[in-house]
Amino acid sequence: MNTETSKTRKIAAWVIAGLLTALYFFSASGKLFLHPEQMEQFKLGDWRIIIALGEITSALLFLFPKTNKYGVLLLSSYMGGAIILHMTNGLNIVMPSVVLVLVWVVGFLRNPELFRIA
């Protein structure tokens, strides 16, 4: 891989990771401050603070390249739970699925070895 491709790959990973981290921070702030009643709707009102703090922690681990592997793992689990929650409540699963795929794209751009089967 030449240096131009490597540089483009790094920039793309940083841009997507930054946007996803901002999305997760916005989502966590909604759980904490803006719309806590949405968590009540899913019967998760008692867990909203723990879920929001886990979301923030996972997003921060995901943002930085040295801890990105852990962030990918945690956010994949988190988004899997979000997809299941959407499915069981009759909501559209497109948005959490797209976000999950973007998490995997950043994971691949930063750590291609995560996706090797051997």
Protein Blocks (a to p, Z undefined) as FASTA:
>chain_A
ZZklmmmmmmmmmmmmmmmmmmmmmmmmmmmmmmmmlmmmnopmmmmmmmmmmmmmmmmm
mmpmklmmmmmmmmmmmmmmmmmmmmmnopafklmmmmmmmmmmmmmmmmmmlmpcZZ
